[in-house]
Structures are given as structure tokens and as C-alpha cells.
């Protein structure tokens, strides 16, 4: 595993890998807030040696719950 990464709802790219889930989660919350998005995903960044690319596994989506004032795991 290369770290934790993800993207916000309307982003065109993944964030650079973070060493911890908590660090990536906090960064994505701030990025979503600043871009006006109310959803983001986070997962484990993996290196796919066969395809010479990267992918994310164990992806979890979070959505802002306006009523509760917090991010909730969605799907």
C-alpha cells in the first residue's frame, strides 16, 4: 500500500497519498469544504505493477449531513 488517497465529488484528480487515513480524511474534508462539494471518497492507494498504474481499494464514500453538521459514511 502506498498510502491513503481519494477525491471530492467534482474533482478531476486524486489527492497525493497520505501516510495515515486520518490525515487523508482531514485533508479531503477541507478540500470538499473549500470546493463546495458535499461528498468525497477515501481509500487505500495501491500500485498495480501489471498495468503500470495505481488504483484505490477499500473505497468509502462520505457525505455532509447538514442536519447533524458532520460527515457520514454513505456507501
Secondary structure, 3 states (H helix, E strand, C coil): CCEEEEEECCCCCCCCCECCHHHHHHHHHHHHHHHCCCEEEEEEEEEECCCCEEEEEEEEEEEEECCCCEEEECC
